[in-house]
Each structure stands twice: as C-alpha cells, then as structure tokens.
Amino acid sequence: MNIWAAVFIGGGIGSLLRYGITRLLLTLDLRGAFPWATLLANVLSVVILAWVLLRMSGHFQQRPVLSAFLTIGICGGFSTFSTFSYENFLLFREGLPGMAIANIVVNTVACLAIFFLLARHA
C-alpha cells in the first residue's frame, strides 16, 4: 500500500471514530453546553499521536506507511480543530465566554500534558 492510500484509509477510520464518539456521548445525554465529544476525540487522538511519535518512533521509522496511516490518517481524521473552533465560537456567541475559555484551556492543557507525560516515560 502506498502512503497516499494509507493516509486516505486512516483518515476515514479516524473520522468514523470521531463520529462514533459524538453519537455515543449523545446517547449518554450529557446536559449542558460543554463540547465533551470534541474534547474526548482530541485527547484520544493526542494519546495515539504521542504514543506513536514518542514511544514507538524507532519502530515506525522503518515503516513510513504505517506511521502515516496512524499519525496523519487516523489522528488527523479523529482530532478536530475546526469543530473545536466552531464550538468555541458558538459558546462565545451564546453568551458563555467562561465555558469557551474553559474549553480552550482544558483542550490545550490536557493535550500538551499527554505529550509531556509520555515523553517522561519514553
């Protein structure tokens, strides 16, 4: 399989994972404006990305197609900066600036913390 096909297939899988998390959290009927599904998708995609880049980098150097499948494809399709941005825009527009700022801080701190934690144990 070439790298383009790997990214394409991985992106589709990541997008399906993202959609599945949204649907799952909708069934849990979490009330409130906080965008839990986007936070969970971003955090889980960063866990995968950090694990591949920090813990398995030597293993994947010999397998660029697999690395691209996981990092660019799955993580790229799974994480969602555009939805994150749109949800924050909506929170600000709906008069919930505190919720928007909390979302920005939690997403950023949690995702960076994952890299630092995995880097410590790499």
C-alpha positions as CSV (number, residue, x, y, z in Angstrom):
1,M,0.0,0.0,0.0
2,N,1.3,3.4,-0.8
3,I,1.4,6.3,1.7
4,W,-1.4,8.2,0.0
5,A,-3.8,5.2,0.3
6,A,-2.7,4.7,3.9
7,V,-3.5,8.3,4.8
8,F,-6.8,8.1,3.0
9,I,-7.9,4.9,4.7
10,G,-6.6,6.1,8.1
11,G,-8.4,9.4,7.7
12,G,-11.7,7.6,7.1
13,I,-11.2,5.4,10.1
14,G,-10.4,8.4,12.3
15,S,-13.4,10.3,11.0
16,L,-15.6,7.3,11.8
17,L,-14.1,7.1,15.3
18,R,-14.9,10.8,15.8
19,Y,-18.5,10.4,14.6
20,G,-18.9,7.3,16.9
21,I,-17.7,9.2,19.9
22,T,-20.2,12.0,19.2
23,R,-23.0,9.5,18.8
24,L,-22.0,7.6,21.9
25,L,-21.9,10.8,24.0
26,L,-25.3,11.9,22.6
27,T,-26.8,8.6,23.9
28,L,-25.4,9.4,27.4
29,D,-27.5,12.6,27.3
30,L,-24.8,14.9,28.9
31,R,-26.6,18.1,29.5
32,G,-25.0,21.5,29.1
33,A,-23.1,23.4,26.5
34,F,-19.7,21.9,27.1
35,P,-18.4,20.1,23.9
36,W,-17.4,16.8,25.6
37,A,-17.2,14.8,22.3
38,T,-14.7,17.1,20.8
39,L,-12.6,17.2,23.9
40,L,-12.6,13.4,24.1
41,A,-11.8,13.0,20.4
42,N,-8.9,15.5,20.7
43,V,-7.5,13.9,23.8
44,L,-7.7,10.3,22.4
45,S,-6.1,11.3,19.1
46,V,-3.3,13.0,21.0
47,V,-2.8,9.9,23.1
48,I,-2.4,7.9,19.8
49,L,-0.2,10.5,18.2
50,A,2.1,10.9,21.3
51,W,2.4,7.2,21.7
52,V,3.4,6.7,18.1
53,L,5.8,9.7,17.9
54,L,7.4,9.4,21.4
55,R,7.2,5.7,22.4
56,M,7.3,3.9,19.0
57,S,9.3,6.3,16.9
58,G,12.2,3.9,16.3
59,H,9.8,1.1,15.3
60,F,7.9,3.3,12.9
61,Q,11.0,4.8,11.2
62,Q,11.3,1.6,9.3
63,R,7.5,1.7,8.4
64,P,6.7,5.1,7.0
65,V,3.4,3.9,5.5
66,L,2.2,2.6,8.9
67,S,3.3,5.8,10.6
68,A,1.5,8.0,8.1
69,F,-1.6,5.8,8.5
70,L,-1.7,6.2,12.2
71,T,-0.4,9.8,12.7
72,I,-1.7,11.7,9.6
73,G,-4.6,9.5,8.7
74,I,-6.2,8.2,11.9
75,C,-5.1,11.1,14.2
76,G,-5.8,13.7,11.5
77,G,-9.3,12.3,10.9
78,F,-10.0,11.7,14.6
79,S,-9.0,15.1,16.0
80,T,-10.9,18.1,15.1
81,F,-9.6,21.6,15.3
82,S,-12.3,23.0,13.0
83,T,-15.1,21.7,15.2
84,F,-13.2,22.8,18.3
85,S,-13.0,26.3,16.8
86,Y,-16.7,26.4,15.8
87,E,-17.9,25.2,19.2
88,N,-15.9,27.9,20.9
89,F,-17.4,30.5,18.5
90,L,-20.9,29.2,19.4
91,L,-20.1,29.4,23.1
92,F,-19.0,33.0,22.8
93,R,-21.9,33.9,20.6
94,E,-24.4,32.3,23.0
95,G,-23.0,34.4,25.9
96,L,-21.0,31.6,27.5
97,P,-17.4,33.1,27.4
98,G,-16.4,31.3,30.6
99,M,-17.4,27.9,29.1
100,A,-15.5,28.8,25.9
101,I,-12.3,29.8,27.8
102,A,-12.6,26.6,29.9
103,N,-12.9,24.5,26.8
104,I,-9.9,26.2,25.2
105,V,-7.8,25.8,28.3
106,V,-8.8,22.2,29.1
107,N,-8.2,21.0,25.5
108,T,-4.8,22.8,25.3
109,V,-3.6,21.8,28.7
110,A,-4.8,18.2,28.5
111,C,-3.3,17.6,25.1
112,L,0.0,19.1,25.9
113,A,0.1,17.2,29.2
114,I,-0.3,14.0,27.4
115,F,2.9,14.7,25.3
116,F,4.8,15.7,28.4
117,L,3.7,12.6,30.4
118,L,4.5,10.2,27.6
119,A,7.8,11.9,26.9
120,R,8.8,11.4,30.5
121,H,8.3,7.7,30.2
122,A,9.7,7.3,26.7
